[in-house]
Amino acid sequence: MKYLGLLVVIYTLMVQESDQILWNTGNFEFFSYSPKASTEAEIPYMSCQTAAPLYVSATAKPTDPSLPYKFNLTILKVSLTSFVVKLERIDDSTGWYVSLNVAWSAFTRRPFIFRNTVIWLRDFSYAVAMQRQVAQHQCNEVGGKLVDISDKEMYDAVYNYVEKNFIFGNREDIWIWLGSNYDHEVMNTGMVVQSNGEAGYNGSWVVGYPNKKHYWHGLLVLIVSPGRNKTLSGMRNRSSKFYSCGNTNCTSLCAMKLL
């Protein structure tokens, strides 16, 4: 494992907390040389921690984006101060001598990943009355945002993740706020719009919803505790500014695109 000249840019999103999944994130730039189409390299975190992360996700790209080099990166080993990767050039079968940028995210536990998006509960047992901006803030604090649901497959995956991992205790159900909005003025049936502007999942509605009130743009999903009738669950639109989950409390479900 060799480094020829080195520039490090590191940034930390949040100090680890008991129910937090994101350990930290950063970039490591170095000159990489290999006479073959693959090699190994050790990537330091360049920060002091008391425990090693459980899981690391990373990508490698040339520092100069105009260069044609493309790489697959495989995590081989994770330790307290660094992680070891295998770099494999995929645009050519020859070696390289180039400055690389490895962007990485480290996690305190193995995350739930769906289509290159990390999804996690901000807390596994905490649920209170909260407006959407509060839930959004809780996710922003740990480097994420409220989850968007793009289609039925993702809806089922998100629902099953929360149902299996949230500790309901005596609760019969909980709500999660989505990052998406409901626009009742689009065509006759209305439209769900994700936070990135793309169309979202418009189905699995609670009976009587979606409601056509002009200010009910916020979206929630009701998740019932294991063993209860799932026909009671589903999506509902309410005011994202004023509604705070009513008698059923909310918990924050966060998401972050992998690098």
WOTA-V922790 format. One record per pair of residues at least 24 apart in sequence whose ideal C-beta (glycine too) atoms are under 10 Angstrom apart, sorted by the first residue. I is the first residue (numbers start at 0). J is the second residue. Records with the same first field share a line. If there is no record, write none. Layout:
# WOTA-V922790
I: J, J
This chain:
# WOTA-V922790
0: 31, 38, 39, 40, 41, 42, 81, 83, 84
1: 29, 30, 31, 32, 33, 38, 39, 40, 41
2: 27, 29, 30, 31, 32, 40, 41, 42, 43
3: 29, 30, 31, 32, 96, 98
4: 28, 29, 30, 98
5: 29, 30, 43, 98
6: 30, 62, 98, 100
7: 43, 44, 45
8: 45, 100, 102
9: 43, 44, 45, 46, 103
10: 46
11: 44, 46, 48, 142
12: 104, 139, 140, 141, 142, 143, 255
13: 140, 141, 142
14: 48
15: 48, 49, 50, 52, 105, 106, 107, 141
16: 107, 121, 122, 140, 141
17: 107, 122, 123
18: 107, 119, 120, 121, 122, 123, 124, 125, 141
19: 106, 107, 108, 119, 121, 122, 140, 141, 142, 253
20: 53, 54, 106, 107, 108, 109, 110, 111, 117, 118, 119, 120, 121, 141, 142, 143, 253, 255
21: 52, 104, 105, 106, 107, 110, 117, 119, 141, 142, 143, 253, 255
22: 46, 48, 50, 51, 52, 53, 54, 55, 104, 105, 106, 107, 108, 142
23: 48, 52, 103, 104, 105, 106, 107, 142
24: 56, 57, 102, 103, 104, 105, 106, 142, 255, 258
25: 57, 101, 102, 103, 104, 105
26: 57, 62, 100, 101, 102, 103, 258
27: 57, 59, 81, 99, 100, 101, 102, 103
28: 62, 98, 99, 100, 101, 102
29: 62, 98, 99, 100, 101
30: 62, 96, 97, 98, 99
31: 59, 61, 68, 70, 86, 94, 95, 96, 97, 98, 99, 101
32: 94, 95, 96, 97
33: 86, 87, 88, 93, 94, 95, 96, 97
34: 93, 94, 95, 96
35: 87, 88, 92, 93, 94, 95
36: 70, 86, 87, 88, 89, 90, 91, 92, 93, 94, 95
37: 70, 71, 73, 85, 86, 87, 88, 89, 92, 94
38: 84, 85, 86, 87, 88, 94, 95
39: 73, 75, 76, 83, 84, 85, 86
40: 72, 75, 81, 82, 83, 84, 85, 86, 99, 101
41: 75, 76, 78, 80, 81, 82, 83, 84
42: 72, 74, 81, 82, 83, 84, 99, 101, 103
43: 78, 80, 81, 82
44: 78, 79, 80, 81, 82, 103, 105
45: 80, 81
46: 80, 105
47: 79, 80
48: 79, 80, 105
49: 79
50: 79, 107
51: 77, 78, 79, 80, 81, 82, 105, 107
52: 77, 78, 79, 82, 103, 104, 105, 106, 107, 108
53: 77, 105, 106, 107, 108, 109, 110
54: 104, 105, 106, 107, 108, 109, 110, 112, 117
55: 81, 82, 83, 84, 103, 104, 105, 106
56: 102, 103, 104, 105, 106, 110, 112, 115, 117, 257, 258
57: 82, 84, 101, 102, 103, 104, 105, 257, 258
58: 100, 101, 102, 103, 104, 257, 258
59: 84, 86, 87, 88, 99, 100, 101, 102, 103
60: 99, 100, 101, 102, 258
61: 95, 97, 98, 99, 100
62: 97, 98, 99, 100
63: 97, 98, 100
64: 100
66: 90, 95, 97, 98, 99
67: 91
68: 95, 97, 99
70: 95, 97, 99, 101
72: 99, 101, 102, 103
74: 103
77: 105, 106
101: 258
102: 257, 258
103: 258
104: 142, 255, 256, 257, 258
110: 255, 257
111: 156, 157, 159, 160, 161, 163, 164, 254
112: 257
113: 146, 149, 152, 153, 156, 157, 160, 254
114: 149, 150, 152, 153, 156, 256, 257
115: 256, 257, 258
116: 143, 146, 147, 149, 153, 254, 255, 256, 257
117: 142, 143, 253, 254, 255, 256, 257
118: 143, 146, 153, 156, 157, 160, 161, 252, 253, 254, 255
119: 143, 146, 160, 164, 251, 252, 253, 254, 255
120: 160, 161, 164, 165, 166, 175, 250, 251, 252, 253
121: 175, 250, 251, 252, 253
122: 165, 166, 250, 251
123: 161, 164, 165, 166, 250
124: 165, 166, 167, 168, 170, 250
125: 165, 166, 248, 249, 250, 251
126: 165, 166, 167, 168, 170, 172, 173, 174, 175, 244, 247, 248, 249, 250, 251
127: 243, 244, 248, 249, 250, 251
128: 174, 242, 243, 244, 245, 246, 247, 248, 249
129: 174, 176, 242, 243, 244, 248, 249, 250, 251
130: 176, 217, 237, 238, 239, 240, 241, 242, 243, 244, 249
131: 176, 177, 178, 180, 216, 217, 218, 219, 237, 238, 239, 240, 241, 242, 243, 244, 249, 251
132: 176, 217, 239, 240
133: 176, 243, 249, 251
134: 174, 175, 176, 177, 178, 219, 239, 243, 244, 249, 250, 251, 252, 253
135: 176, 178, 194, 239, 251, 253
136: 251
137: 176, 250, 251, 252, 253
138: 176, 178, 251, 252, 253, 254, 255
139: 253
140: 251, 253
141: 251, 253, 255
142: 253, 255
143: 178, 251, 252, 253, 254, 255, 256
144: 178, 194, 253, 254, 255, 256
145: 175, 176, 177, 178, 179, 194, 218, 251, 252, 253, 254
146: 175, 176, 177, 178, 179, 193, 194, 220, 251, 252, 253, 254, 255
147: 177, 178, 179, 180, 191, 192, 193, 194, 195, 197, 199, 200, 218, 254
148: 177, 178, 179, 191, 193, 199, 200, 201, 202, 203, 218, 220, 234, 254
149: 179, 191, 193, 195, 197, 198, 199, 200
150: 198, 199, 200, 201, 202
151: 200, 201, 202, 203
152: 200
153: 199, 200
154: 199, 200, 202, 203, 220, 233, 234
155: 200, 203
157: 200, 220, 222, 252, 254
158: 203, 220, 221, 222, 223, 229, 232, 233
159: 222
160: 222, 252
161: 220, 222, 250, 252
162: 222, 223, 224, 225, 227, 229, 232
163: 225
165: 222, 224, 225, 250, 252
166: 224
167: 222, 223, 224, 225, 226, 227
168: 224
169: 224
170: 223, 224, 247, 248, 250
171: 223, 224, 227, 231, 247
172: 221, 222, 223, 224, 227, 231, 232, 247, 248
173: 219, 220, 221, 222, 223, 224, 244, 247, 248, 249, 250, 252
174: 219, 220, 221, 222, 235, 237, 242, 243, 244, 245, 247, 248, 249, 250, 252
175: 218, 219, 220, 221, 222, 244, 249, 250, 251, 252, 253
176: 217, 218, 219, 220, 237, 239, 242, 244, 249, 250, 251, 252
177: 217, 218, 219, 220, 234, 236, 239, 252, 254
178: 217, 218, 252, 253, 254
179: 216, 217, 218, 234, 236
180: 215, 216, 217, 218, 236, 239
181: 208, 209, 210, 211, 215, 216, 217, 218, 234, 235, 236, 237, 239
182: 209, 216, 236
183: 209, 210, 211, 212, 213, 214, 215, 216, 236
184: 211, 213
189: 236
191: 218, 234, 236
192: 216, 218
193: 218
194: 254
195: 256
199: 234
200: 234
201: 234
202: 233, 234
203: 229, 232, 233, 234
204: 233, 234, 235, 236
205: 230, 231, 232, 233, 234, 235, 236
206: 230, 231, 233, 235
207: 235
208: 233, 234, 235, 236, 237
209: 234, 235, 236, 237
210: 235, 236, 237
211: 236
212: 236, 237, 238
214: 238, 239, 240, 241
215: 239, 241, 242
216: 240
217: 241, 242
219: 244, 245, 247, 249
220: 252
221: 247
222: 247, 250, 252
223: 247
